[in-house]
Amino acid sequence: MRQNSEELQRQIRQRVRERMDLSRELTDEEVLELIDEEVLKAGRNEPLFLDEKLRLRREVFHSMRGLDMLQELIEDPEITEIMVNGASDIFIEKDGRIRRWDRKFSSGERLEDVVQQIVSLCNRSVSRASPVADARLADGSRVNIVLEPAAVKGPVITIRKFPGTPVGMSQLLAWESVTEEAAEFLKAAIRARYNIFVSGGTGSGKTTLLGALSEYIPSEERLITIEDNAELRLIGVENLVRLEARGANAEGEHEITIRDLIRTALRMRPDRIIVGEVRGGETLDMLQAMNTGHDGSLSTGHANSPADMLNRLETMTLMGMELPLPAIRRQIASAVDLIVHLGRLRDGSRRVLEIAEVDGIRDGEICLHSLFSFEEEEQDTGGKNRVRGSLRRRGELLHREKLQAAGTGGT
């Protein structure tokens, strides 16, 4: 479009707002009709090509009913992450690669308008006094916002997008994120009610795998999910309760924490509990739930390996209560049966890198027994630089009591 496109957008937006009936909520179609009329009027004063009119229409609508210029990225199914580092620096992740977007906000004020629009959609608030907020878009995308003074170069928005439909195990198999043998093992473990932690780094696919594993949970069971932002996409679960934490208001009151929700969930007759991610003192509550009749529960955590996940569980449990380290290790070893570790390889693909069994305590240390681990093969020379390899069986499950109780002899 021409150099004055920003000003033209502003003028059309202003005229549409002046014509809007504030006594009622207009539908998107009604707003588009008003925009179309104003675009046609603008075209009489300044000749516009058809593609310019269509783009003007779309961008004015997005600025009024969407997330302004970011709406284009939100609607692109191939983009998985949007990173706004101030008004001038916008990056996207596509096909596992991060690249700079060729557009930018015209001003910091326009970006701040988008920030306030995001938080208002989910009844959250963010300001200079409280500059950090988490939110969720209508499509389930997860949003993190940081304002000044914490963000030095201006508002920072990070949007993690999720597929429009839940990702099942069949899709993960097609992506070669996991092997048939490992998937069958996890299916048996879920149905036999093994307690599982999914570990991995940021963007490794922990939430996606957790959702895929849910398709193995018997449909008649009562499942309660607990998350900071409700984003889990579960498959085939009928008796489902979704709980979401809430931050404190501007007065520092009415906070609802993950710990509060775990304790509440225990009074709701759950068969299983899924905690989207443990980060602190709520780890102790999750472990106690696993140890008190809620076998088959699942959770995730940030870690670099299964061994690192155990160390982090120890540290996070200490944040919940001052207990002797041996007591904490006994609690973890008793509660957690399996750790499934994910990673992101150099080609951007997300893979299950290891499945390990927690094998009790020896000499005061929690022991791990590797069942599957990823083995890289020679690199693909087809020009796509895709990492080749697969999950190899390394050992047999040692603790088979739950499998036997479930009447499953395999794996």
C-alpha positions in Angstrom: 0.0 0.0 0.0 1.0 3.7 -0.3 3.1 5.6 2.2 0.0 7.1 3.9 -1.6 3.7 4.6 -1.2 4.0 8.4 -2.9 7.4 8.4 -5.7 6.0 6.0 -6.3 3.1 8.4 -6.5 5.5 11.3 -9.0 7.7 9.6 -11.2 4.8 8.5 -11.1 3.3 12.0 -12.1 6.6 13.5 -15.0 7.0 11.1 -16.3 3.5 11.7 -16.2 4.0 15.5 -18.1 7.2 15.1 -20.8 5.4 13.2 -21.1 2.4 15.6 -24.2 2.0 17.6 -22.9 2.0 21.2 -26.2 0.9 22.6 -25.6 -2.7 21.5 -22.8 -5.1 20.6 -22.3 -5.2 16.9 -21.5 -8.5 15.2 -18.3 -8.9 13.2 -20.4 -8.9 10.0 -21.9 -5.5 10.9 -18.5 -4.0 11.7 -17.2 -5.3 8.3 -20.2 -3.7 6.5 -19.2 -0.3 8.1 -15.6 -0.8 7.2 -16.5 -1.7 3.6 -18.5 1.5 3.2 -15.7 3.6 4.6 -13.1 1.9 2.4 -15.3 2.6 -0.7 -15.5 6.3 0.3 -11.8 6.5 0.8 -11.3 5.0 -2.7 -13.2 7.9 -4.2 -10.9 10.4 -2.7 -7.7 8.4 -3.4 -7.7 5.8 -6.1 -6.9 2.3 -4.6 -6.2 -1.0 -6.3 -8.5 -3.9 -5.4 -5.7 -5.7 -3.4 -5.1 -2.4 -1.5 -8.8 -2.2 -0.6 -8.9 -5.8 0.5 -5.8 -5.3 2.6 -7.1 -2.1 4.1 -10.4 -3.8 5.0 -8.6 -6.7 6.6 -6.2 -4.6 8.6 -8.8 -2.1 9.9 -11.0 -5.0 11.0 -8.1 -6.8 12.7 -7.2 -3.5 14.5 -10.8 -3.3 15.8 -11.8 -6.9 16.5 -8.5 -8.8 16.4 -4.9 -8.3 17.5 -4.1 -5.7 14.9 -1.3 -6.7 12.6 -0.5 -9.8 14.8 -3.9 -11.3 13.8 -2.4 -12.2 10.4 0.2 -14.3 12.2 -2.4 -15.8 14.6 -4.4 -17.1 11.6 -1.4 -18.6 9.9 -1.5 -22.3 10.8 2.2 -22.8 9.9 3.4 -20.3 12.6 4.0 -21.9 16.0 5.4 -18.9 18.0 5.2 -15.2 17.8 7.8 -13.0 19.6 7.3 -9.3 19.8 10.4 -7.5 21.3 9.1 -4.0 21.3 7.3 -2.2 18.4 10.1 -2.6 15.8 11.3 -6.2 16.4 8.9 -9.1 15.6 10.0 -12.6 15.2 8.1 -15.8 14.2 8.8 -19.5 14.4 7.9 -21.5 11.3 8.9 -25.0 10.4 11.1 -25.1 13.5 13.1 -22.0 12.4 13.0 -18.5 13.9 13.0 -15.6 11.5 12.4 -11.9 11.6 9.0 -10.7 10.3 9.1 -7.9 7.7 6.5 -5.7 9.4 6.5 -3.7 12.6 4.2 -1.6 14.7 4.0 2.1 13.8 4.4 3.2 17.4 4.8 1.9 20.9 1.3 3.2 21.7 -0.2 0.9 19.1 1.6 -2.1 20.5 0.4 -1.2 24.0 -3.2 -1.1 22.7 -2.8 -4.7 21.5 -1.4 -5.6 25.0 -4.5 -4.2 26.7 -6.8 -5.9 24.2 -5.2 -9.3 24.9 -5.5 -9.0 28.7 -9.0 -7.6 28.5 -10.2 -10.7 26.6 -9.4 -13.0 29.5 -10.1 -10.7 32.5 -6.4 -10.2 33.3 -4.6 -6.9 33.9 -1.1 -5.6 33.3 0.4 -2.2 34.0 3.7 -0.6 35.0 3.0 -1.4 38.6 2.4 -5.0 37.7 4.2 -5.5 34.5 4.1 -9.3 34.0 1.0 -11.2 32.9 0.0 -14.6 31.4 -3.1 -14.9 29.3 -4.9 -17.1 26.8 -6.4 -16.3 23.5 -9.8 -17.6 22.4 -8.1 -20.2 20.2 -6.1 -21.5 23.1 -2.8 -19.9 22.3 -0.7 -19.1 25.4 0.5 -15.5 25.8 3.1 -14.0 28.1 3.4 -10.2 28.4 6.1 -8.1 30.0 5.8 -4.3 30.1 8.2 -1.5 31.1 10.1 -1.0 33.3 10.8 -4.8 33.4 11.0 -4.8 29.6 13.6 -2.2 28.7 12.8 -1.8 24.9 9.1 -1.6 25.3 6.3 -4.2 25.6 7.3 -7.8 25.0 4.6 -10.3 23.8 5.3 -14.0 23.4 2.5 -16.1 21.9 2.7 -19.9 21.8 0.2 -21.3 19.3 -1.3 -24.7 19.4 -2.9 -26.8 16.6 -6.5 -26.1 15.8 -7.4 -29.7 16.6 -5.8 -31.8 19.4 -2.7 -33.7 18.3 -3.2 -37.5 18.8 -0.6 -40.2 19.1 -1.1 -41.1 15.4 0.0 -37.6 14.4 3.1 -37.9 16.7 3.9 -41.2 15.0 3.6 -39.6 11.6 5.9 -36.8 12.6 8.4 -39.5 13.9 8.3 -37.9 17.4 7.9 -41.3 18.9 8.1 -44.9 17.7 5.3 -47.5 17.5 6.9 -49.6 20.2 7.3 -46.7 22.6 3.8 -45.6 21.9 2.4 -49.1 22.7 4.5 -49.1 25.9 3.1 -45.7 27.0 -0.4 -46.9 26.2 -0.1 -49.9 28.5 1.5 -47.7 31.2 -1.3 -45.2 31.1 -4.0 -47.8 31.3 -2.2 -49.6 34.1 -2.2 -46.3 36.0 1.6 -45.6 36.1 2.3 -42.0 37.4 4.2 -40.2 34.6 6.2 -37.0 34.5 6.9 -35.5 31.1 10.1 -33.4 31.1 11.9 -31.3 28.5 12.9 -27.8 27.6 10.8 -24.9 26.5 9.0 -25.7 23.2 9.9 -29.3 23.3 6.3 -30.5 23.0 5.5 -31.5 26.6 1.9 -30.1 26.5 1.3 -31.7 23.1 2.5 -35.2 24.3 0.4 -34.9 27.5 -2.7 -34.3 25.4 -1.8 -37.2 23.1 -1.4 -39.5 26.1 -4.9 -38.6 27.3 -6.4 -40.7 24.5 -5.3 -43.8 26.4 -7.2 -42.9 29.5 -10.4 -44.9 29.8 -13.4 -42.7 28.9 -15.4 -43.6 32.0 -12.7 -42.2 34.4 -13.1 -38.8 36.1 -10.2 -36.6 35.1 -9.2 -33.2 36.6 -6.7 -30.9 34.9 -5.0 -28.1 36.7 -3.1 -25.4 34.8 -1.8 -21.8 35.1 -3.5 -21.2 31.7 -6.0 -23.8 30.5 -4.4 -25.0 27.3 -4.4 -28.8 27.4 -6.3 -30.4 24.5 -7.4 -33.7 25.8 -8.8 -36.5 23.6 -11.8 -38.7 24.3 -12.2 -37.8 28.0 -15.9 -37.4 28.9 -15.9 -36.8 32.7 -13.5 -33.9 32.6 -13.1 -31.0 35.0 -10.7 -28.1 33.9 -9.3 -25.9 36.6 -7.3 -22.7 36.0 -5.2 -20.7 38.4 -5.7 -17.0 38.8 -3.2 -14.3 39.8 -3.9 -11.7 42.5 -5.8 -8.6 41.6 -4.4 -5.1 41.7 -4.8 -5.0 45.5 -2.9 -8.3 45.8 -6.0 -10.3 46.7 -8.1 -13.2 45.5 -5.2 -15.3 44.1 -5.9 -18.9 43.3 -2.7 -21.0 43.1 -2.0 -24.4 41.6 -1.6 -25.6 45.2 -5.1 -24.4 46.1 -6.5 -26.2 43.0 -4.7 -29.5 43.7 -6.1 -29.5 47.3 -9.6 -28.7 46.0 -9.3 -31.4 43.3 -8.7 -34.1 45.9 -12.2 -33.3 47.2 -13.8 -33.8 43.8 -13.4 -37.5 43.5 -10.8 -37.6 40.7 -9.6 -40.9 39.2 -6.6 -39.0 37.9 -5.2 -35.6 38.2 -3.2 -33.8 35.5 -1.1 -30.8 36.5 0.0 -28.9 33.3 3.3 -28.0 34.8 4.9 -27.9 38.3 7.2 -25.0 39.0 7.4 -24.7 42.8 5.8 -25.7 46.1 2.8 -27.3 44.4 5.2 -30.2 43.5 4.8 -31.6 47.0 1.0 -31.6 46.7 1.2 -33.3 43.4 3.5 -36.0 44.7 1.2 -36.5 47.7 -1.8 -36.9 45.4 0.1 -39.6 43.4 1.0 -41.3 46.7 -2.6 -41.3 48.1 -4.7 -43.3 45.7 -4.6 -41.2 42.6 -2.4 -43.5 40.5 -2.3 -42.7 36.8 -1.7 -39.0 37.3 0.5 -37.0 35.0 2.4 -33.7 35.0 5.2 -31.9 33.2 8.3 -30.0 34.2 11.2 -28.2 32.7 14.4 -30.2 32.7 17.4 -31.2 30.5 17.2 -35.0 31.2 15.3 -37.5 33.4 18.0 -37.2 36.0 17.7 -33.4 35.9 13.9 -33.8 36.3 14.5 -35.7 39.6 16.8 -33.0 40.9 14.3 -30.3 40.0 11.5 -32.2 41.7 13.7 -32.3 44.9 14.3 -28.6 44.7 10.7 -27.7 44.0 9.5 -29.9 46.8 11.8 -28.1 49.2 10.0 -24.9 48.1 6.7 -26.4 49.4 7.9 -27.6 52.8 11.1 -27.9 54.7 11.7 -31.6 54.8 14.9 -33.7 55.1 16.3 -34.6 51.7 16.0 -38.4 52.3 12.3 -38.0 53.1 11.8 -36.0 49.9 13.6 -38.6 47.8 11.5 -41.3 49.3 8.4 -39.3 48.4 9.5 -38.9 44.8 10.6 -42.5 44.4 7.3 -43.7 45.7 5.2 -41.4 43.7 6.8 -41.2 40.2 6.9 -44.4 38.1 8.1 -43.1 34.7 9.8 -40.0 33.2 9.3 -39.3 29.5 11.9 -36.8 28.3 11.4 -34.7 25.2 13.9 -32.6 23.3 14.1 -30.3 20.3 16.8 -31.4 17.8 18.9 -29.1 15.7 16.6 -29.5 12.7 13.7 -28.1 14.8 11.9 -31.4 15.2 10.5 -32.4 18.6 11.3 -36.0 19.7 10.9 -38.3 22.6 14.5 -38.7 23.6 14.2 -41.0 26.6 11.8 -43.0 28.7 13.1 -43.9 32.1 11.8 -45.9 35.0 12.2 -44.7 38.6 13.8 -47.7 40.3 13.7 -46.9 44.0 16.5 -45.6 46.1 20.0 -47.0 46.6 22.7 -45.4 48.7 20.5 -42.5 49.3 20.1 -41.6 45.6 17.1 -42.2 43.4 17.9 -44.6 40.6 16.8 -44.5 37.0 16.5 -47.4 34.7 16.5 -46.4 31.0 13.8 -48.2 28.9 14.1 -46.3 25.6 16.6 -43.7 24.4 17.0 -41.8 21.1 19.9 -42.9 18.9 20.9 -40.7 16.1 21.8 -42.2 12.7 23.7 -40.7 9.8 22.4 -37.3 8.8 19.9 -37.1 5.9 21.7 -36.0 2.8 18.5 -35.2 0.9 19.0 -31.4 1.3 16.6 -30.9 4.2 19.2 -31.5 7.0 16.7 -33.5 9.0 18.1 -35.4 11.9 17.7 -39.2 11.4 17.3 -41.5 14.3 14.8 -43.4 16.4 13.9 -44.4 19.9 15.7 -47.7 20.7 14.7 -50.2 23.4 17.3 -50.3 26.2 15.8 -52.4 28.9 12.7 -54.1 30.2 10.3 -52.6 32.8 11.4 -53.8 36.3 8.4 -52.8 38.4 5.5 -54.6 36.7 3.1 -54.7 39.6 0.6 -52.2 38.2 0.7 -54.0 34.8 -0.1 -57.3 36.4 -2.9 -55.7 38.5 -4.3 -54.3 35.3 -4.1 -57.7 33.6 -1.5 -56.5 31.1 1.4 -58.9 30.5 3.2 -57.1 27.7 5.7 -54.2 27.4 
